[in-house]
Amino acid sequence: MATVTLTPGLVALPKVGHGVTVLWLVASVQVSTVLVPLPSIPTATSYVTPVEYCRIAARPGRKGVLRVMAKKEVSVESLIAACLLGPEAVGTRDWGPKADRQCEKVDKEGARETILTPHLDAYQAAKDQGRRQERKILKRICREFHARVGWRVRDHEEPVLKEWDPTAPEEEEMLSPEEEAEKAARILELDARIRRWFTYRLRKIRKSLRSNRDIDPRKDPYAVLLANLSGVTAPPKALQAYQQFMRESYDDKIAPVVAERWEEEKKDKIRLAERSKEPKAGFRAEVARQKTIGGRAKEQAAEAKEAYVRSLKNSPSQAPEARQKCIDSVADFVGPILQGLHAHTGMHATLIMGGPVPMYGGELRTLHVSYGRNRTVLGLLLEILNASFLRAARNNPRELANASIDSCTAAAFHLALLWAAIEKNEDSGTKWYLCKRSVVRRT
């Protein structure tokens, strides 16, 4: 039994049946939450949840009624009767058909989800490009959704998806004015649900990609490290007023004055230390102008800091331009990591990547980044490779091009090509193709 602290307006009754302490709500009071053990009562024939401990919350302004977990309401009299007499004392409740209890959400699974899920990456990429692109792709997704799922289909019904042809014109329905209004309202409601569905999914993706969601992203080393791959760097510190002025007006205001003063100094040979230190006319105006420039520098620094934090919190952009920028930065990003691995382990480190490259129209390409070289290993691997081909040539000279080698030799051959590319830093005239457990040489 949980310890219950009473508040004004609540009266504790003695323990009755099943060792339950019941609180009687006699007035509108502050919200008070208690844990009460209840008997196991079937859900279908009871207001009370069939759990051992049920969360009961007394709500302000609801005299004589307790709110039970799972949004099931039970009166105090019914609760006492259930504790004293058991399930037969509690009246049944008609929950109504399933259609009346359907929540206003797109199904988490089923035919509707099969329409929306393939567009998740495209929607995220469009959202990164701004509200205009988001509305554009959302309109296209909703058009496909309404073409494949009729507007008359109820939320609790599993629709039979129609064929989708983006080039086909929409079918016109002969509807009455009342049906037209009903259809328009239904489509607006579904469009809002679809947008909420995408927003919720993207929020979950963004949370899953964060390495540690409980700390400031600026203090999360993993988030900062991955942000460098996208070209996001820490914002600069706020400049002093004179620094901001020099950056904004150096060419048109400072450079001519510096050149003029420099010429005067060379002619008159006046030492800077001998000049008067007293403020000249207009000194207060200059101070005010300095404060204005300093405030502008602080505003720019705050905007840069806000943009930096926002870029750390957001999920990676799916736009082709952003992905190509990351691909171009892979070597600079992973190079120091591979160098550190080599320094601490003494082993060669290689990163091999493969997939669609936006620069080449989405064609599948591969790239690798390596650190460390060992010329003696290259010679050894080439000897193994040559021995394999010589052995195959003696056995069957006609099938030299398709000489079979074991998996160890295949791995050695792959590494030999890798180190050869590192040392020569150029493409060889002879191309080698590694296929499963055989090596094919083509000249």
C-alpha positions in Angstrom: 0.0 0.0 0.0 1.4 3.4 -1.0 1.5 6.1 1.5 -1.2 8.7 0.8 -0.9 12.4 1.9 -4.3 13.9 2.4 -5.1 17.4 1.2 -7.9 19.8 2.2 -11.2 18.6 0.8 -10.3 14.9 0.9 -11.6 12.5 3.6 -10.0 9.1 4.1 -12.3 6.2 4.7 -11.1 3.1 6.6 -9.8 0.1 4.8 -12.7 -1.8 3.2 -12.7 -5.0 1.3 -9.5 -6.3 -0.3 -7.5 -4.0 1.9 -8.2 -0.9 -0.2 -8.1 2.7 1.1 -10.7 4.8 -0.7 -10.6 8.6 -0.8 -13.9 10.5 -1.0 -14.0 13.7 -3.0 -16.2 16.2 -1.2 -15.2 19.5 -2.9 -13.2 21.0 -5.7 -9.6 20.7 -4.6 -6.1 20.6 -6.0 -5.1 17.6 -8.1 -4.0 14.7 -5.8 -2.6 11.5 -7.2 -2.6 8.2 -5.2 -2.0 4.5 -5.9 -4.8 2.2 -4.9 -4.7 -1.6 -5.3 -7.9 -2.8 -6.9 -9.4 -6.2 -7.5 -9.0 -7.8 -10.9 -12.1 -6.9 -12.8 -12.6 -7.7 -16.5 -12.4 -4.7 -18.7 -15.5 -5.6 -20.8 -17.8 -5.6 -17.7 -16.3 -2.8 -15.6 -15.4 0.8 -15.3 -12.3 -0.2 -13.4 -9.0 -1.1 -15.1 -8.0 -4.8 -14.5 -4.6 -4.0 -13.0 -3.3 -4.6 -9.5 -2.4 -0.9 -9.0 -4.5 1.7 -10.7 -3.6 5.4 -10.9 -6.5 7.4 -9.5 -6.4 11.2 -9.9 -8.9 13.6 -8.3 -9.6 16.4 -10.8 -10.7 19.9 -9.8 -14.3 20.8 -10.6 -15.5 17.2 -10.9 -17.4 16.4 -7.7 -18.0 12.8 -6.9 -16.0 11.5 -9.8 -12.5 10.0 -10.0 -10.5 9.7 -13.2 -8.9 6.3 -13.7 -6.0 5.4 -15.9 -6.8 4.7 -19.6 -9.4 7.4 -19.6 -12.1 5.3 -17.9 -14.3 7.2 -15.4 -15.7 5.6 -12.3 -17.8 7.2 -9.6 -16.8 7.0 -5.9 -19.9 4.9 -5.1 -19.1 2.4 -7.9 -15.5 2.2 -6.7 -16.6 1.5 -3.1 -19.1 -1.1 -4.4 -16.4 -2.8 -6.5 -14.1 -3.0 -3.5 -16.8 -4.4 -1.2 -18.9 -6.6 -3.4 -16.7 -7.4 -6.4 -17.3 -7.2 -10.1 -21.0 -8.0 -10.0 -21.6 -4.6 -8.2 -20.2 -2.6 -11.1 -22.4 -1.7 -14.0 -21.4 -2.3 -17.5 -20.6 0.4 -20.0 -21.3 0.5 -23.7 -18.1 1.6 -25.3 -19.7 1.9 -28.7 -18.5 0.8 -32.1 -14.8 0.8 -32.9 -15.3 3.6 -35.4 -16.3 6.0 -32.6 -13.1 5.4 -30.7 -10.7 5.8 -33.6 -8.1 8.5 -32.9 -7.3 11.1 -35.5 -4.0 9.7 -36.7 -2.7 8.0 -39.7 -2.3 4.2 -39.1 1.1 3.2 -37.8 0.9 0.2 -40.1 -1.2 -1.0 -43.0 -2.0 0.2 -46.4 -1.9 3.9 -45.6 1.6 3.7 -44.2 2.8 1.9 -47.3 1.9 5.0 -49.3 3.6 7.5 -47.0 6.8 5.7 -45.9 8.6 5.7 -49.3 8.3 9.5 -49.4 10.0 10.1 -46.0 13.5 10.8 -47.3 12.2 13.1 -50.1 10.0 15.0 -47.6 12.9 15.5 -45.2 15.1 16.8 -48.1 12.3 19.2 -49.1 11.8 20.3 -45.6 15.5 21.2 -45.3 15.1 23.4 -48.4 12.4 25.5 -46.8 8.6 25.8 -46.4 7.9 26.3 -50.0 9.5 23.0 -51.1 7.8 21.3 -48.2 4.4 22.4 -49.3 5.2 21.4 -52.9 6.1 17.8 -52.1 3.4 17.5 -49.5 0.9 18.5 -52.2 2.2 15.7 -54.4 2.1 13.1 -51.6 -1.5 14.0 -50.6 -2.5 13.8 -54.3 -1.2 10.3 -54.5 -2.8 9.4 -51.1 -6.3 10.6 -52.1 -6.0 8.9 -55.5 -5.3 5.6 -53.9 -7.5 5.9 -50.8 -11.0 7.1 -51.3 -12.2 10.0 -49.1 -15.3 8.0 -48.1 -13.1 5.2 -46.4 -13.5 5.4 -42.6 -10.5 5.6 -40.4 -11.0 2.2 -38.9 -11.3 0.5 -42.3 -8.3 -1.0 -44.1 -8.5 0.4 -47.6 -7.8 -1.5 -50.9 -5.2 0.6 -52.6 -5.9 1.6 -56.2 -3.3 1.8 -58.9 -1.4 5.1 -59.1 -0.5 6.9 -62.3 0.9 10.4 -61.8 0.2 11.3 -65.4 -3.4 10.3 -65.4 -6.1 13.0 -64.8 -8.1 12.9 -61.6 -11.5 11.2 -61.8 -14.4 13.5 -61.3 -17.3 12.6 -59.1 -20.9 13.7 -59.4 -21.6 15.0 -56.0 -24.3 17.1 -54.4 -23.3 20.5 -52.8 -23.5 18.8 -49.3 -21.2 16.0 -50.5 -18.8 18.5 -52.0 -18.5 20.3 -48.7 -18.1 17.0 -46.8 -15.4 15.9 -49.2 -13.5 19.2 -49.0 -13.6 19.1 -45.2 -12.5 15.4 -45.2 -9.5 16.1 -47.5 -8.4 19.0 -45.4 -8.5 16.9 -42.3 -6.5 14.1 -44.0 -3.9 16.5 -45.3 -3.3 17.8 -41.8 -3.0 14.3 -40.5 -0.5 13.4 -43.2 1.7 16.4 -42.4 1.6 15.5 -38.7 2.6 12.0 -39.5 5.7 13.2 -41.4 6.5 15.7 -38.7 6.3 13.0 -36.0 8.4 10.5 -38.0 11.1 13.1 -38.7 11.2 14.1 -35.0 11.8 10.5 -34.1 14.6 10.1 -36.7 16.2 13.3 -35.4 16.1 12.0 -31.8 17.5 8.6 -32.8 20.5 10.2 -34.6 21.5 12.3 -31.6 24.2 10.4 -29.6 23.2 12.0 -26.3 19.9 13.9 -26.1 20.3 14.9 -22.5 23.2 17.3 -22.9 23.7 20.5 -24.8 24.6 19.6 -28.4 27.5 22.1 -28.3 29.0 19.9 -25.5 28.3 16.6 -27.3 31.7 15.7 -28.9 30.1 13.1 -31.2 27.5 15.6 -32.5 30.2 18.2 -33.0 32.4 15.6 -34.8 29.7 14.6 -37.2 28.8 18.2 -37.8 32.3 18.8 -39.2 31.4 16.3 -42.0 28.7 18.7 -43.2 31.0 21.7 -43.1 29.5 23.1 -39.9 32.1 24.8 -37.7 31.8 26.5 -34.4 30.7 30.1 -34.6 33.3 32.8 -34.1 33.4 34.9 -31.0 31.8 38.3 -31.0 34.1 41.0 -32.3 35.0 44.2 -30.5 33.5 47.4 -31.9 36.7 48.5 -33.7 37.2 45.0 -35.1 33.6 45.0 -36.5 34.1 48.5 -37.9 37.4 47.4 -39.6 35.7 44.4 -41.1 32.7 46.4 -42.4 34.5 49.5 -43.6 38.1 48.8 -44.1 38.3 49.3 -47.9 36.3 52.5 -48.2 37.0 54.2 -44.9 40.1 52.9 -43.1 42.5 52.1 -46.0 42.5 55.6 -47.5 43.1 57.2 -44.0 45.9 54.7 -43.3 47.6 55.5 -46.6 47.2 59.3 -46.1 48.6 59.2 -42.5 51.4 57.0 -43.6 52.5 59.4 -46.2 52.3 62.3 -43.7 54.4 60.3 -41.2 57.0 59.7 -43.8 57.2 63.4 -44.8 57.0 65.0 -41.4 58.7 62.2 -39.4 56.4 62.8 -36.5 56.6 60.2 -33.8 53.3 58.7 -32.7 54.3 59.0 -29.0 54.5 62.8 -29.2 50.9 63.3 -30.3 48.3 64.9 -28.1 46.3 62.4 -26.0 43.4 64.8 -25.4 40.1 63.8 -27.0 39.2 65.8 -30.1 35.9 67.4 -31.0 33.1 64.9 -31.6 34.5 62.4 -29.1 31.1 61.6 -27.6 29.6 61.0 -31.0 32.4 58.6 -31.8 31.8 56.7 -28.5 28.1 56.4 -29.3 29.0 55.1 -32.8 31.4 52.6 -31.3 28.6 51.3 -29.1 26.3 50.9 -32.1 28.9 49.0 -34.0 29.7 46.8 -30.9 26.0 46.0 -30.6 25.8 45.0 -34.2 28.8 42.7 -33.7 27.1 41.0 -30.7 23.9 40.5 -32.7 25.8 38.8 -35.5 27.6 36.6 -33.1 24.3 35.6 -31.4 22.8 34.7 -34.8 25.8 32.6 -35.8 25.6 30.8 -32.4 21.9 30.1 -32.9 22.4 28.8 -36.4 25.3 26.5 -35.1 23.1 25.1 -32.3 20.2 24.6 -34.7 22.5 22.7 -37.2 23.7 20.4 -34.4 20.1 19.6 -33.3 18.7 19.0 -36.8 19.0 15.6 -38.5 21.3 15.3 -41.5 20.0 16.9 -44.7 18.9 14.5 -47.4 19.3 17.0 -50.2 21.7 15.8 -53.0 23.8 19.0 -52.7 24.3 18.4 -48.9 25.2 14.8 -49.4 27.7 15.6 -52.2 29.2 18.2 -49.9 29.6 15.5 -47.2 31.1 13.0 -49.7 33.7 15.6 -50.8 34.6 16.2 -47.1 35.0 12.5 -46.2 38.8 12.6 -46.6 39.3 15.7 -44.5 36.9 14.4 -41.9 38.1 10.8 -41.5 41.8 11.4 -42.2 42.8 12.5 -38.7 40.8 9.6 -37.2 42.6 7.0 -39.4 45.9 8.7 -38.6 45.2 8.4 -34.9 44.3 4.7 -35.3 47.5 4.1 -37.1 49.5 5.9 -34.5 48.0 4.0 -31.5 47.7 0.5 -33.1 50.6 0.5 -35.6 48.1 -1.0 -38.2 47.1 0.4 -41.5 43.5 1.8 -41.5 41.2 2.0 -44.5 37.7 3.3 -44.9 35.8 1.9 -47.9 32.4 3.4 -48.9 30.0 2.7 -51.7 26.6 4.0 -52.8 24.9 6.5 -55.1 26.9 9.7 -55.8 24.8 12.8 -56.6 27.7 14.3 -58.7 27.3 11.4 -61.2 23.5 11.4 -61.3 23.1 8.9 -58.5 25.3 6.2 -60.0 26.8 3.7 -57.7 30.4 4.5 -57.0 33.0 3.5 -54.4 35.7 5.4 -52.7 38.3 4.6 -50.0 40.5 6.6 -47.7 43.6 5.0 -46.3 46.5 6.0 -44.0 49.8 4.3 -43.7 52.0 2.4 -46.1 54.3 -0.6 -46.0 56.4 -1.3 -49.0 57.6 -4.7 -47.7 54.0 -5.9 -47.5 53.3 -4.9 -51.1 56.2 -7.0 -52.3 55.1 -10.0 -50.3 51.5 -9.8 -51.6 52.7 -9.4 -55.2 54.9 -12.5 -54.7 51.8 -14.5 -53.5 49.8 -13.2 -56.4 52.4 -14.1 -59.0 52.9 -17.6 -57.5 49.2 -18.3 -57.8 49.1 -17.3 -61.4 52.3 -19.3 -62.2 50.8 -22.4 -60.6 47.6 -22.0 -62.5 49.5 -21.5 -65.7 51.4 -24.7 -65.3 48.2 -26.6 -64.6 46.1 -25.2 -67.4 47.7 -22.4 -69.4 44.5 -21.8 -71.5 42.5 -20.8 -68.4 45.1 -18.4 -67.0 42.7 -15.5 -67.2 40.3 -17.3 -64.9 42.8 -18.7 -62.4 41.1 -19.7 -59.1 42.7 -18.7 -55.9 41.7 -19.2 -52.3 40.1 -16.5 -50.1 43.4 -15.5 -48.5 45.0 -14.9 -51.8 41.9 -12.9 -52.9 42.2 -10.7 -49.8 45.9 -10.3 -50.4 45.3 -9.3 -54.0 42.8 -6.7 -52.9 45.2 -5.2 -50.4 48.0 -5.3 -53.0 45.9 -3.2 -55.4 45.1 -0.8 -52.5 48.7 -0.2 -51.5 49.8 0.0 -55.1 47.3 2.8 -55.7 48.5 4.6 -52.6 52.2 4.5 -53.6 51.7 5.3 -57.3 48.8 7.7 -56.7 47.7 7.0 -60.3 45.6 4.5 -62.2 47.4 1.6 -63.7 47.0 0.6 -67.3 46.1 -2.9 -66.3 42.7 -3.3 -64.6 41.9 -6.0 -62.2 38.5 -7.3 -61.2 37.9 -9.2 -58.0 34.9 -11.6 -58.3 34.1 -13.8 -55.3 37.0 -16.3 -55.1 38.5 -15.8 -58.6 40.7 -13.0 -60.1 40.3 -12.1 -63.7 43.0 -10.1 -65.4 42.2 -8.0 -68.4 44.7 -5.9 -70.3 
